[in-house]
Amino acid sequence: MAKIKVREVIIKEGGGTFSFLTGKEKYDFDGLSSLKKILSKEKAKILDAVKYKEPKSIYNLAKILKRPFKSVFDDVKLLERFGFIELKKEKTKGRERLKPIISIDEMIIHFKI
């Protein structure tokens, strides 16, 4: 049985702002609107496609989703920043591409006020 990869996240209020804390890193939110951006339908579709369609690159992912490359690239970078996706560098025919891979199976979010 494969080990489930879990990331625990703490969203902590302090001085009128929210901070996003993971085991390794700290990110500042502009408010809860940033959390909403991460949990959008577009991000859910990206996570689903990465998990089940295994795109070879971000460009390939954009084609699968039928969305503009720039929009998908920006969404993938945000998901990478918050630990949902890893980008694995691969070389093919002398070119380097970034292959998106799901980095966690489960995320637990705690709000501390």
Secondary structure, 3 states (H helix, E strand, C coil): CCCCCEEEEEEEEECCEEEEECCCCEEECCCHHHHHHHCCHHHHHHHHHHHHHCCCCHHHHHHHHCCCHHHHHHHHHHHHHCCCEEEEEEEECCEEEEEEEECCCEEEEEEEC
